[in-house]
Amino acid sequence: MEADSDADAQMMLKVAAGDRRAFALLFDRYHVSVARFALRFVGDRERAEELTQDIFVKLYRNAKSYRPSAKFKTFLFRVATNHCLNEVRRGEYRVEHTSTDAQEDEGGLEVAGGEGDRPDQALAGRELERAVGEALKAMSERERAAFTMCRFEGMAYRDIAEALEASEAAVKSLIHRATLAVARKVEELQTGSVPARSRA
């Protein structure tokens, strides 16, 4: 892939040449997405923020070896995925679903419709978010990574495959299984199998 076809890749090449302002721009652009991604793995906002800082430090320190062979976002999420998977495998994490705070603070799940400001719509949105969170918690790490990149970051199968260093067929299978898991949780919610979260 040519660097001039991806503005962020061009920006990263400037980082490789020592341009700190370019790095700051990339950090500002992707910080929230990476933090939200990390949160899906460790279930703790403070630790997710630490992982995000680690990921960007790694990105900066290895900037000179960067080659724009894929979209910058794909490259970034490959680094983020590897870092998060390594962290989960060596740590003792029990991923909890992210609360509605994630939607407000991290630009997280946006499950409510256009009438989300109505109390009944807001409650339905929170319950749906909880069902999705429960499904995410039960997924394998790679299913969670693929599903998050696809559904929350809008990445194409090809880019997710590059980020996960897997085939597109494998990615489609991961996302299919994850989507079925989410659908089952949503169905449980609709039939009353998932108890509604009590309101404060």
N, C-alpha and C positions, 0 to 999 in steps of 0.2 A: 504494500500500500504506500502511495506517495504521501509524504508529509504535508504537501500543500493542499491535499484534499480534506484535511482535518485541522481546523484552527487550533484545537487543544494540543494536537501533536506538534504543531509548529511552536506553540507556547512551551511545551516540554523540551523541545530542542533548544529554546532560549535558556531554559533552566540549566540544561547541560552545558551551556556556554557561560554560565555563571550569573544569569539574570535573576536576582532574588525577587524582583517585582513580579516577574512572570510566574514564579512559584507561588507568591502570595495570591495572585489572581486565580490560579488553579485550585489552591486550597480553599479560597472563598467559594468557588463554584461547586466544589465536590465535597466539602466537609460534611454537610448535612446528610448527603446520600451515603457516604461511607460510615458515618456514625450510626445511622439507622440500620445499615447492613450489619455492622458489628453487634448492635443491640440484639438482633435476631439470634445471635450465637451465644452470647454470655448472659443475656437477660438482666444485666445490671447497667444502668445508665452511666455511672461513674467509670466503671471498667471499660465500657464501650468507648467512652471518650478517650481513655488512655490508649486503647488499641488504635483508635483513629489517629492520635498523635504519633504513635509508633509507625503506623503505615505511611504517613506522610514524611516522617523523618527518614524512613527506609527509601522512599521514593526520591527524596532530595539527595541522600548520600550516594545513591546509585544512578543519579541522573546522567553521568557521563557515559554510562554503558547503554543508555536508552537508544533503541532503534525503532522507528515508527513502522513496524511490520503489521500492526493492527490499529484499530481506533484507540485513541488515548484512553477513553472510558473503559474499553475492554481490557487494556493493559493494567489500568488502575485496579479494576475489580479482580484481575488475576492475582495481583499483589495482595489485595485485601482478603480474598478467599483463602489463599495459602496461609496468610498470617492468622486469620481467625480460626481456620481448621487446626493449625498447629497449637494455638492457644487452648482450644477446647480439648484437644487430645491430651495435652499435658496437665490441664487443670481439672478441677472438680466443679463442673458447671451443670446446674440443672436449669435448663432454659424455661423461664416463666413467660407467659404471654405478656406483651407490652400493653400497658393500660392506655386509656384515652389521652394520658399526658403525652404519649408519643406523638399523637396526631397534632397536638398543639405545639409541642416543643421541638419536634424533630421533623415536622412535615411528613408525618407517618401515614398510617392507613387512612384513606379517605373513602369511607364506606357509605356515608350518608348521602342521600340524594340532594337535589336542589332545595328541598324544603327542610334541610337538616337543622334549621334554627327552631323548628317546632319541637316542643318537648317530646311528643310521641315519636317523631322522626329521629330526634337525637338519641332517645333511649334505644330504638331499634338499631341505630347505627352502632351504639356502644355494645349491644348484645352481639351483633354480627361480627364486630371487631374481636370480641372475646372468643367467639367460635373459631375465627380464623387463627387467633393466637394459640388456642388449644391445639389446633391441627398442626401449626408450625412447631409447637413444642414436641409433638410426637414424631416428627419427620426425622430422617437421617440428616446428617450435616450437609451432604451433597444435594439432597432433595430440597432442603431449606435454602441453600445457596442458589440453586437453579430457579426455584420458585420466586425467591425474593428478587433476583435480577430480572426475571421475566415480568412478574406482576406489579412490582413496586418501582422498578427502575426502567421498565419499558424496553429492555434490551432484546435484540433478535436472537433466535436460536443459535445462529452462526457465531455471534459475538459471545454468547454464554458458553458455547462449546470451546471457544478459544480461551476464555477466562478459566474454565474448569479443566482445560487440556483434555477434553473428551470429544467423542464424535457427536455430530448433531443428533444422530439416532439415540445415543445414550442420553443426551440432554432432553430430547422429546419424551423419552421414557420416564426420566426423573420428574419432569414437570407434569406429565400425565398422572403419575402416582400421587404427586403432591396435590394436584387439583382434585383428584378423587377424594383424598383425605379431607380436604377443605369442604368439599360438597357434602361428605358424610356428616361433618360437624355442623354445618349449616342446617342440614336436614334434621339432625338431633335437636337443634335449637328450635326449629319450627314445629317439631312434634312435642316439644316440652321435655326432651330427655336431658337437655343441658339446663341446669337450674339457673334462673336469671340472677345476675349479680345484684346484691342488695345495694340500695342507694344510701349514701351517707346522710 
